Amino acid sequence: MPNKNTSFKSVYNITGGPFMGIFMDSVSNIYFIDSSYSIIYKILNGTNHGIVIAGNGSSGYYGYNMLATQAMLKSPSGIFVDSNLNIYIADYLNCRIRYIDNTTGIISTYAGTGVFSFNADDIIATEAYLNLPFSVWLMNDMSGGSLLISDALNRRIRKIYSPIPSSQPTSPPVSENTIYVIDVSSSIYVKVIFPIF
């Protein structure tokens, strides 16, 4: 538990926001979502340099099996990056989970149809209805890796069983004395450094 002598440092500041869905991958790159412009940013490890990895700055639904930077998202809210640096996005107002292949940069739909509803469980994920999916998490279990989705207005946690495309789950490697938080009102993410006793 950190003591009261914490220190905050703004390590990246950009016009836009509110920012949501922060994530750190297995090589300590940081990802976050600009919900207003429906853009996903990546900050390379050891730098303050942010690059756009998904979204073209317009909000809507466009792009299947095309470059993620040319596609449109609609108020994305959650993100997970696996150990192979493939990206899963909770595309909130599109009611879909989008998937970006790290090798090609191509985006596709991993789950959902765009219909705001619930139809059934135990069906193919791309045929299932989601209702404002808010976050995603790739877990490791006896099935070899499954994707969890918080399906907000359906009031369910949905689970997509293996196979997961060419990836294994990972937990973000946060150091013992560093955490990252989102400052929504100031449109920055903040690195918090504190002593451990």
Phi and psi in degrees as GROMACS dihedral restraints (atoms count N, CA, C in turn):
[ dihedral_restraints ]
;  ai    aj    ak    al  type     phi  dphi    fc
    3     4     5     6     1   -67.1    20    10
    4     5     6     7     1   148.6    20    10
    6     7     8     9     1   -86.2    20    10
    7     8     9    10     1  -174.7    20    10
    9    10    11    12     1   -74.5    20    10
   10    11    12    13     1   -11.7    20    10
   12    13    14    15     1   -89.5    20    10
   13    14    15    16     1    57.6    20    10
   15    16    17    18     1   -86.4    20    10
   16    17    18    19     1   157.3    20    10
   18    19    20    21     1  -128.1    20    10
   19    20    21    22     1   134.5    20    10
   21    22    23    24     1  -106.7    20    10
   22    23    24    25     1   141.8    20    10
   24    25    26    27     1  -139.2    20    10
   25    26    27    28     1   124.4    20    10
   27    28    29    30     1   -79.5    20    10
   28    29    30    31     1   110.0    20    10
   30    31    32    33     1   -96.3    20    10
   31    32    33    34     1    -9.6    20    10
   33    34    35    36     1  -156.9    20    10
   34    35    36    37     1   134.2    20    10
   36    37    38    39     1  -135.4    20    10
   37    38    39    40     1   130.1    20    10
   39    40    41    42     1  -146.8    20    10
   40    41    42    43     1   146.7    20    10
   42    43    44    45     1   -68.6    20    10
   43    44    45    46     1   134.0    20    10
   45    46    47    48     1   139.1    20    10
   46    47    48    49     1  -147.7    20    10
   48    49    50    51     1    90.4    20    10
   49    50    51    52     1   175.3    20    10
   51    52    53    54     1   -68.7    20    10
   52    53    54    55     1   149.4    20    10
   54    55    56    57     1   -93.8    20    10
   55    56    57    58     1   143.2    20    10
   57    58    59    60     1  -143.0    20    10
   58    59    60    61     1   171.3    20    10
   60    61    62    63     1    59.7    20    10
   61    62    63    64     1    50.7    20    10
   63    64    65    66     1   -73.3    20    10
   64    65    66    67     1   146.2    20    10
   66    67    68    69     1  -153.5    20    10
   67    68    69    70     1   144.1    20    10
   69    70    71    72     1  -116.4    20    10
   70    71    72    73     1   129.7    20    10
   72    73    74    75     1   -87.6    20    10
   73    74    75    76     1  -175.3    20    10
   75    76    77    78     1   -70.3    20    10
   76    77    78    79     1   -12.8    20    10
   78    79    80    81     1  -115.1    20    10
   79    80    81    82     1    19.8    20    10
   81    82    83    84     1    69.1    20    10
   82    83    84    85     1    23.7    20    10
   84    85    86    87     1   -76.9    20    10
   85    86    87    88     1   147.9    20    10
   87    88    89    90     1  -111.2    20    10
   88    89    90    91     1   137.6    20    10
   90    91    92    93     1  -121.1    20    10
   91    92    93    94     1   142.4    20    10
   93    94    95    96     1  -152.1    20    10
   94    95    96    97     1   164.9    20    10
   96    97    98    99     1  -113.4    20    10
   97    98    99   100     1   129.1    20    10
   99   100   101   102     1   -93.9    20    10
  100   101   102   103     1   100.1    20    10
  102   103   104   105     1   -67.4    20    10
  103   104   105   106     1   -34.7    20    10
  105   106   107   108     1   -65.1    20    10
  106   107   108   109     1   -41.8    20    10
  108   109   110   111     1   -96.7    20    10
  109   110   111   112     1    -0.5    20    10
  111   112   113   114     1    55.1    20    10
  112   113   114   115     1    51.3    20    10
  114   115   116   117     1  -124.4    20    10
  115   116   117   118     1   143.7    20    10
  117   118   119   120     1  -106.3    20    10
  118   119   120   121     1   127.4    20    10
  120   121   122   123     1  -107.0    20    10
  121   122   123   124     1   150.6    20    10
  123   124   125   126     1  -126.9    20    10
  124   125   126   127     1   129.6    20    10
  126   127   128   129     1  -108.5    20    10
  127   128   129   130     1   119.0    20    10
  129   130   131   132     1   -68.5    20    10
  130   131   132   133     1   141.8    20    10
  132   133   134   135     1   -54.5    20    10
  133   134   135   136     1   130.6    20    10
  135   136   137   138     1    82.7    20    10
  136   137   138   139     1     6.5    20    10
  138   139   140   141     1  -131.4    20    10
  139   140   141   142     1   169.5    20    10
  141   142   143   144     1  -106.7    20    10
  142   143   144   145     1    21.8    20    10
  144   145   146   147     1   -94.0    20    10
  145   146   147   148     1   115.6    20    10
  147   148   149   150     1  -100.8    20    10
  148   149   150   151     1   135.7    20    10
  150   151   152   153     1  -124.3    20    10
  151   152   153   154     1   147.8    20    10
  153   154   155   156     1   -81.7    20    10
  154   155   156   157     1   127.4    20    10
  156   157   158   159     1  -114.3    20    10
  157   158   159   160     1   -12.2    20    10
  159   160   161   162     1  -157.2    20    10
  160   161   162   163     1   144.1    20    10
  162   163   164   165     1    95.1    20    10
  163   164   165   166     1   145.3    20    10
  165   166   167   168     1  -109.5    20    10
  166   167   168   169     1     9.3    20    10
  168   169   170   171     1    95.6    20    10
  169   170   171   172     1    -9.4    20    10
  171   172   173   174     1  -107.8    20    10
  172   173   174   175     1   147.1    20    10
  174   175   176   177     1   -97.7    20    10
  175   176   177   178     1   127.8    20    10
  177   178   179   180     1   163.8    20    10
  178   179   180   181     1  -163.0    20    10
  180   181   182   183     1  -121.6    20    10
  181   182   183   184     1   118.0    20    10
  183   184   185   186     1  -160.0    20    10
  184   185   186   187     1   135.9    20    10
  186   187   188   189     1   108.9    20    10
  187   188   189   190     1   109.9    20    10
  189   190   191   192     1  -138.2    20    10
  190   191   192   193     1   127.0    20    10
  192   193   194   195     1    57.1    20    10
  193   194   195   196     1    47.1    20    10
  195   196   197   198     1  -139.7    20    10
  196   197   198   199     1   174.6    20    10
  198   199   200   201     1   -60.6    20    10
  199   200   201   202     1   133.3    20    10
  201   202   203   204     1   -62.5    20    10
  202   203   204   205     1   -30.9    20    10
  204   205   206   207     1   -72.9    20    10
  205   206   207   208     1   -12.5    20    10
  207   208   209   210     1   -99.5    20    10
  208   209   210   211     1    -9.3    20    10
  210   211   212   213     1   -84.8    20    10
  211   212   213   214     1   164.4    20    10
  213   214   215   216     1  -110.2    20    10
  214   215   216   217     1   136.4    20    10
  216   217   218   219     1  -113.4    20    10
  217   218   219   220     1   168.7    20    10
  219   220   221   222     1  -136.5    20    10
  220   221   222   223     1    97.6    20    10
  222   223   224   225     1    52.9    20    10
  223   224   225   226     1    55.2    20    10
  225   226   227   228     1   -60.8    20    10
  226   227   228   229     1   147.2    20    10
  228   229   230   231     1  -128.5    20    10
  229   230   231   232     1   -20.5    20    10
  231   232   233   234     1  -140.1    20    10
  232   233   234   235     1   152.9    20    10
  234   235   236   237     1  -147.4    20    10
  235   236   237   238     1   144.5    20    10
  237   238   239   240     1  -139.4    20    10
  238   239   240   241     1   138.2    20    10
  240   241   242   243     1  -121.1    20    10
  241   242   243   244     1   123.8    20    10
  243   244   245   246     1   -84.3    20    10
  244   245   246   247     1  -178.5    20    10
  246   247   248   249     1   -69.2    20    10
  247   248   249   250     1   -17.2    20    10
  249   250   251   252     1   -95.4    20    10
  250   251   252   253     1     7.9    20    10
  252   253   254   255     1    69.3    20    10
  253   254   255   256     1    20.1    20    10
  255   256   257   258     1   -76.0    20    10
  256   257   258   259     1   149.3    20    10
  258   259   260   261     1  -120.0    20    10
  259   260   261   262     1   134.8    20    10
  261   262   263   264     1  -114.6    20    10
  262   263   264   265     1   130.2    20    10
  264   265   266   267     1  -124.6    20    10
  265   266   267   268     1   129.8    20    10
  267   268   269   270     1   -83.3    20    10
  268   269   270   271     1   101.2    20    10
  270   271   272   273     1   -87.6    20    10
  271   272   273   274     1    85.6    20    10
  273   274   275   276     1   -52.0    20    10
  274   275   276   277     1   -61.9    20    10
  276   277   278   279     1   -81.6    20    10
  277   278   279   280     1    -7.8    20    10
  279   280   281   282     1   -91.1    20    10
  280   281   282   283     1    -4.4    20    10
  282   283   284   285     1    52.3    20    10
  283   284   285   286     1    43.8    20    10
  285   286   287   288     1  -139.3    20    10
  286   287   288   289     1   157.0    20    10
  288   289   290   291     1  -103.9    20    10
  289   290   291   292     1   122.9    20    10
  291   292   293   294     1  -101.9    20    10
  292   293   294   295     1   150.3    20    10
  294   295   296   297     1  -128.4    20    10
  295   296   297   298     1   131.4    20    10
  297   298   299   300     1  -116.6    20    10
  298   299   300   301     1   121.1    20    10
  300   301   302   303     1   -76.0    20    10
  301   302   303   304     1   124.0    20    10
  303   304   305   306     1   -65.0    20    10
  304   305   306   307     1   -32.8    20    10
  306   307   308   309     1   -71.3    20    10
  307   308   309   310     1   -41.3    20    10
  309   310   311   312     1  -103.5    20    10
  310   311   312   313     1   -20.8    20    10
  312   313   314   315     1    74.4    20    10
  313   314   315   316     1    13.4    20    10
  315   316   317   318     1   -86.3    20    10
  316   317   318   319     1   135.6    20    10
  318   319   320   321     1  -101.3    20    10
  319   320   321   322     1   144.5    20    10
  321   322   323   324     1  -146.2    20    10
  322   323   324   325     1   171.0    20    10
  324   325   326   327     1   -92.0    20    10
  325   326   327   328     1   126.0    20    10
  327   328   329   330     1   -96.0    20    10
  328   329   330   331     1   -31.0    20    10
  330   331   332   333     1  -157.7    20    10
  331   332   333   334     1   153.0    20    10
  333   334   335   336     1    92.1    20    10
  334   335   336   337     1   161.5    20    10
  336   337   338   339     1  -123.1    20    10
  337   338   339   340     1    -9.2    20    10
  339   340   341   342     1    97.5    20    10
  340   341   342   343     1    -6.5    20    10
  342   343   344   345     1   -86.2    20    10
  343   344   345   346     1   127.2    20    10
  345   346   347   348     1   -80.8    20    10
  346   347   348   349     1    85.7    20    10
  348   349   350   351     1  -171.3    20    10
  349   350   351   352     1  -169.7    20    10
  351   352   353   354     1  -134.0    20    10
  352   353   354   355     1   130.0    20    10
  354   355   356   357     1  -113.3    20    10
  355   356   357   358     1   -50.4    20    10
  357   358   359   360     1  -168.2    20    10
  358   359   360   361     1   161.4    20    10
  360   361   362   363     1  -100.0    20    10
  361   362   363   364     1   175.4    20    10
  363   364   365   366     1    57.6    20    10
  364   365   366   367     1    40.1    20    10
  366   367   368   369     1  -130.2    20    10
  367   368   369   370     1   171.8    20    10
  369   370   371   372     1   -61.2    20    10
  370   371   372   373     1   136.1    20    10
  372   373   374   375     1   -59.1    20    10
  373   374   375   376     1   -35.8    20    10
  375   376   377   378     1   -77.1    20    10
  376   377   378   379     1    -3.0    20    10
  378   379   380   381     1  -106.5    20    10
  379   380   381   382     1    -6.6    20    10
  381   382   383   384     1   -84.0    20    10
  382   383   384   385     1   143.1    20    10
  384   385   386   387     1   -85.8    20    10
  385   386   387   388     1   139.0    20    10
  387   388   389   390     1  -118.1    20    10
  388   389   390   391     1   155.2    20    10
  390   391   392   393     1  -130.2    20    10
  391   392   393   394     1    90.1    20    10
  393   394   395   396     1    61.4    20    10
  394   395   396   397     1    66.0    20    10
  396   397   398   399     1   -66.2    20    10
  397   398   399   400     1   125.9    20    10
  399   400   401   402     1  -101.1    20    10
  400   401   402   403     1   -34.9    20    10
  402   403   404   405     1  -149.8    20    10
  403   404   405   406     1   162.3    20    10
  405   406   407   408     1  -135.7    20    10
  406   407   408   409     1   152.4    20    10
  408   409   410   411     1  -152.5    20    10
  409   410   411   412     1   129.1    20    10
  411   412   413   414     1   -93.8    20    10
  412   413   414   415     1   122.6    20    10
  414   415   416   417     1  -115.2    20    10
  415   416   417   418     1   162.2    20    10
  417   418   419   420     1  -110.9    20    10
  418   419   420   421     1   126.2    20    10
  420   421   422   423     1  -147.1    20    10
  421   422   423   424     1  -168.5    20    10
  423   424   425   426     1   -64.0    20    10
  424   425   426   427     1   -19.3    20    10
  426   427   428   429     1   -81.5    20    10
  427   428   429   430     1    -6.5    20    10
  429   430   431   432     1    94.8    20    10
  430   431   432   433     1     5.9    20    10
  432   433   434   435     1   130.6    20    10
  433   434   435   436     1   118.2    20    10
  435   436   437   438     1  -133.5    20    10
  436   437   438   439     1   152.8    20    10
  438   439   440   441     1  -101.6    20    10
  439   440   441   442     1   126.6    20    10
  441   442   443   444     1   -99.2    20    10
  442   443   444   445     1   139.9    20    10
  444   445   446   447     1  -129.4    20    10
  445   446   447   448     1   128.8    20    10
  447   448   449   450     1   -86.4    20    10
  448   449   450   451     1   104.8    20    10
  450   451   452   453     1   -92.9    20    10
  451   452   453   454     1    88.9    20    10
  453   454   455   456     1   -56.5    20    10
  454   455   456   457     1   -61.6    20    10
  456   457   458   459     1   -79.9    20    10
  457   458   459   460     1   -10.4    20    10
  459   460   461   462     1   -85.7    20    10
  460   461   462   463     1    -5.2    20    10
  462   463   464   465     1    54.3    20    10
  463   464   465   466     1    46.8    20    10
  465   466   467   468     1  -141.1    20    10
  466   467   468   469     1   151.9    20    10
  468   469   470   471     1   -99.1    20    10
  469   470   471   472     1   117.6    20    10
  471   472   473   474     1   -98.3    20    10
  472   473   474   475     1   148.1    20    10
  474   475   476   477     1  -127.6    20    10
  475   476   477   478     1   124.1    20    10
  477   478   479   480     1  -101.7    20    10
  478   479   480   481     1   117.1    20    10
  480   481   482   483     1   -78.2    20    10
  481   482   483   484     1   165.8    20    10
  483   484   485   486     1   -54.5    20    10
  484   485   486   487     1   158.8    20    10
  486   487   488   489     1   -83.0    20    10
  487   488   489   490     1   143.2    20    10
  489   490   491   492     1   -95.2    20    10
  490   491   492   493     1   134.3    20    10
  492   493   494   495     1   -63.6    20    10
  493   494   495   496     1   107.5    20    10
  495   496   497   498     1    43.3    20    10
  496   497   498   499     1    49.8    20    10
  498   499   500   501     1  -154.5    20    10
  499   500   501   502     1   161.6    20    10
  501   502   503   504     1  -127.9    20    10
  502   503   504   505     1   148.8    20    10
  504   505   506   507     1   -69.5    20    10
  505   506   507   508     1   158.7    20    10
  507   508   509   510     1  -150.1    20    10
  508   509   510   511     1   159.4    20    10
  510   511   512   513     1  -106.7    20    10
  511   512   513   514     1   143.8    20    10
  513   514   515   516     1   -62.5    20    10
  514   515   516   517     1   132.6    20    10
  516   517   518   519     1   -85.5    20    10
  517   518   519   520     1    77.6    20    10
  519   520   521   522     1   -83.9    20    10
  520   521   522   523     1   132.4    20    10
  522   523   524   525     1   -69.4    20    10
  523   524   525   526     1   167.3    20    10
  525   526   527   528     1   -66.7    20    10
  526   527   528   529     1   -21.3    20    10
  528   529   530   531     1  -125.2    20    10
  529   530   531   532     1    25.0    20    10
  531   532   533   534     1  -139.2    20    10
  532   533   534   535     1   133.9    20    10
  534   535   536   537     1  -131.6    20    10
  535   536   537   538     1   163.6    20    10
  537   538   539   540     1  -125.0    20    10
  538   539   540   541     1   138.6    20    10
  540   541   542   543     1  -133.5    20    10
  541   542   543   544     1   161.8    20    10
  543   544   545   546     1  -102.6    20    10
  544   545   546   547     1   128.0    20    10
  546   547   548   549     1   -99.6    20    10
  547   548   549   550     1    97.0    20    10
  549   550   551   552     1   -64.4    20    10
  550   551   552   553     1   -46.1    20    10
  552   553   554   555     1   -68.1    20    10
  553   554   555   556     1   -30.3    20    10
  555   556   557   558     1   -95.6    20    10
  556   557   558   559     1    -2.7    20    10
  558   559   560   561     1    55.9    20    10
  559   560   561   562     1    44.6    20    10
  561   562   563   564     1  -136.4    20    10
  562   563   564   565     1   158.4    20    10
  564   565   566   567     1  -106.2    20    10
  565   566   567   568     1   151.3    20    10
  567   568   569   570     1  -123.8    20    10
  568   569   570   571     1   132.3    20    10
  570   571   572   573     1   -92.4    20    10
  571   572   573   574     1   125.9    20    10
  573   574   575   576     1  -112.1    20    10
  574   575   576   577     1   122.1    20    10
  576   577   578   579     1  -113.6    20    10
  577   578   579   580     1   131.7    20    10
  579   580   581   582     1  -144.1    20    10
  580   581   582   583     1   152.4    20    10
  582   583   584   585     1   -75.3    20    10
  583   584   585   586     1   147.5    20    10
  585   586   587   588     1  -108.2    20    10
  586   587   588   589     1   130.4    20    10
